[in-house]
Amino acid sequence: MSSAGPADPSTDGRSTADLLRRSLIGLASIAAAGTGLELVLLRHWDNALEWIPFVALVVLGVAVVVLAARPGRRAVRFVRALAVLVAIVGAIGVFIHVRSNYEAAPLDFRYTDSWPTTAEPIRWLLAATDTVGPSPTLAPAAVTFAAIALLAATLRHPALTEDGSPEP
């Protein structure tokens, strides 16, 4: 079986890499929009800390627009930096949610009496698995997922080489 080469006619002259890149940009866009919608539906804006994911999603949206507009080398590097920053913000959000669950655990009627004698690693496991506390621990991971998808779209980007071919 022979390879169709970089310009596969079944993709209207676009390479498989270009198709995958655009798919990753689309995936990042959908994940960011869905996460933003969920935050709005949950009314996730009671304090300044709860506005951080909205800011991160706006930053991610800017990065998506920049990358989708056929950027140059500097723009791709800028998008990478933004994506890494947003991924870190999402990871910190996971920790904040786990910590919030940990702090709320003594109020859970199932653990009020046993929490003080529960081993520390078990406490953190219960908080991380949403067994105790009100905060969904994987919700902020959706922000990180969207950022990683966008970061993946920059890998071997043609704008990073002088001749426009994908970087090695």
C-alpha positions as CSV (number, residue, x, y, z in Angstrom):
1,M,0.0,0.0,0.0
2,S,1.5,3.3,-1.0
3,S,1.4,6.5,0.9
4,A,-0.6,9.4,-0.6
5,G,2.1,11.9,0.3
6,P,1.8,15.3,1.9
7,A,-0.9,16.5,-0.4
8,D,-3.5,13.8,-0.3
9,P,-6.2,14.5,-2.9
10,S,-8.9,13.1,-0.5
11,T,-8.3,16.1,1.8
12,D,-8.5,18.7,-1.0
13,G,-4.8,19.2,-1.1
14,R,-4.3,19.5,2.6
15,S,-1.9,17.2,4.3
16,T,-2.9,14.8,7.1
17,A,-0.8,16.9,9.5
18,D,-2.8,20.0,8.5
19,L,-6.1,18.1,9.0
20,L,-5.0,16.9,12.4
21,R,-3.8,20.3,13.4
22,R,-7.1,21.9,12.5
23,S,-9.0,19.1,14.3
24,L,-7.0,19.8,17.4
25,I,-7.7,23.5,17.2
26,G,-11.4,22.6,16.8
27,L,-11.3,20.2,19.7
28,A,-9.6,22.9,21.9
29,S,-12.3,25.4,20.8
30,I,-15.2,23.1,21.6
31,A,-13.7,22.1,25.0
32,A,-13.1,25.7,25.9
33,A,-16.6,26.8,24.8
34,G,-18.2,23.9,26.6
35,T,-16.3,24.6,29.8
36,G,-17.2,28.2,29.6
37,L,-20.9,27.4,29.2
38,E,-20.7,25.0,32.1
39,L,-19.1,27.7,34.3
40,V,-21.9,30.1,33.4
41,L,-24.6,27.6,34.1
42,L,-23.0,26.8,37.5
43,R,-22.8,30.6,38.1
44,H,-19.1,30.2,38.9
45,W,-18.4,33.8,39.7
46,D,-19.0,34.3,43.5
47,N,-15.5,35.7,44.2
48,A,-12.4,36.8,42.4
49,L,-10.9,33.3,42.5
50,E,-13.9,31.9,40.5
51,W,-13.3,34.4,37.7
52,I,-9.8,32.9,37.0
53,P,-11.1,30.1,34.7
54,F,-13.1,32.7,32.7
55,V,-9.9,34.7,32.1
56,A,-8.0,31.5,31.2
57,L,-10.7,30.6,28.7
58,V,-10.6,34.0,27.1
59,V,-6.8,33.7,26.8
60,L,-7.2,30.3,25.3
61,G,-9.7,31.8,22.8
62,V,-7.2,34.4,21.8
63,A,-4.6,31.7,21.3
64,V,-7.1,29.7,19.1
65,V,-7.8,32.7,16.9
66,V,-4.0,33.4,16.5
67,L,-3.2,29.8,15.6
68,A,-6.1,29.4,13.3
69,A,-5.2,32.5,11.3
70,R,-2.1,30.9,9.8
71,P,0.5,32.4,12.1
72,G,4.2,32.9,11.7
73,R,6.9,31.5,13.9
74,R,6.6,34.1,16.6
75,A,2.8,33.7,16.7
76,V,3.1,29.9,17.1
77,R,5.6,30.3,19.9
78,F,3.3,32.9,21.5
79,V,0.4,30.4,21.3
80,R,2.5,27.7,22.9
81,A,3.3,30.0,25.8
82,L,-0.3,30.9,26.3
83,A,-1.4,27.2,26.1
84,V,1.2,26.2,28.7
85,L,0.1,29.1,31.0
86,V,-3.6,28.0,30.7
87,A,-2.7,24.3,31.3
88,I,-0.9,25.3,34.5
89,V,-3.9,27.4,35.6
90,G,-6.2,24.4,35.0
91,A,-3.9,22.1,37.0
92,I,-3.8,24.6,39.9
93,G,-7.6,24.7,39.7
94,V,-7.7,20.9,40.2
95,F,-5.6,21.3,43.3
96,I,-7.9,24.2,44.6
97,H,-10.9,22.0,44.1
98,V,-9.3,19.0,45.9
99,R,-8.3,21.3,48.8
100,S,-11.8,22.7,49.0
101,N,-13.2,19.2,49.3
102,Y,-10.6,18.4,51.9
103,E,-11.6,21.4,54.0
104,A,-15.3,20.7,53.7
105,A,-15.0,17.1,54.5
106,P,-15.6,17.4,58.3
107,L,-19.0,18.9,57.5
108,D,-20.1,15.8,55.6
109,F,-22.4,13.8,57.9
110,R,-20.8,10.5,56.8
111,Y,-17.3,11.7,57.9
112,T,-17.9,14.1,60.8
113,D,-17.0,11.6,63.4
114,S,-14.4,9.6,61.5
115,W,-12.5,12.4,59.8
116,P,-10.2,13.3,62.7
117,T,-9.0,9.7,62.9
118,T,-8.8,9.0,59.1
119,A,-5.2,8.7,57.8
120,E,-4.0,11.7,55.9
121,P,-3.5,9.9,52.6
122,I,-7.0,8.6,52.8
123,R,-8.4,12.0,53.5
124,W,-6.7,13.4,50.4
125,L,-7.9,10.5,48.3
126,L,-11.5,11.0,49.5
127,A,-11.2,14.7,48.6
128,A,-9.6,14.0,45.2
129,T,-12.2,11.5,44.2
130,D,-15.2,13.7,45.0
131,T,-16.2,11.4,47.8
132,V,-16.4,14.4,50.2
133,G,-16.8,18.1,49.5
134,P,-18.8,20.1,46.9
135,S,-16.1,20.8,44.3
136,P,-15.8,18.6,41.1
137,T,-12.1,17.9,41.0
138,L,-11.9,17.1,37.3
139,A,-13.9,20.2,36.1
140,P,-10.8,22.4,36.0
141,A,-9.0,19.6,34.2
142,A,-11.2,20.4,31.2
143,V,-9.4,23.8,30.9
144,T,-6.0,21.9,31.0
145,F,-7.3,19.5,28.3
146,A,-8.3,22.3,26.0
147,A,-4.9,23.9,26.4
148,I,-3.0,20.7,25.8
149,A,-5.0,20.1,22.6
150,L,-4.1,23.6,21.4
151,L,-0.5,23.0,22.4
152,A,-0.5,19.7,20.4
153,A,-1.8,21.6,17.4
154,T,1.5,23.6,17.4
155,L,3.7,20.5,17.3
156,R,5.7,20.4,14.0
157,H,3.9,23.4,12.8
158,P,5.1,24.5,9.3
159,A,5.5,28.1,10.5
160,L,8.4,27.0,12.8
161,T,10.7,26.3,9.9
162,E,12.0,28.8,7.4
163,D,10.8,26.9,4.3
164,G,7.3,26.2,5.7
165,S,7.9,22.4,6.0
166,P,7.0,20.8,9.4
167,E,9.8,20.9,12.0
168,P,11.5,17.6,12.6
